[in-house]
Amino acid sequence: MASDVCILLGQRIRKLRKARGWRQLDLAEQAGINENYVSDLELGQKEACLKTLATLARAFGIKLESVFLVGI
């Protein structure tokens, strides 16, 4: 079962992705990860390691700490 932090992080990733007009496939390609993994992250069904979060931050063109900001 997903933890609250995974769900919140997944919502943040989805918000960042949609703000760029990207599909999950677009984010997966930009980050070099599997599209199904992107979906699982956004749904809070998978936990992301720090390396993956850094990869996502680079794909979004933001600092790692910005991945964790809520309400932006």
Protein Blocks (a to p, Z undefined) as FASTA:
>chain_A
ZZfklmmmmmmmmmmmmmnopafklmmmmnopafklmmmmmnopaccdfklmmmmmmmno
pafklmmpghZZ
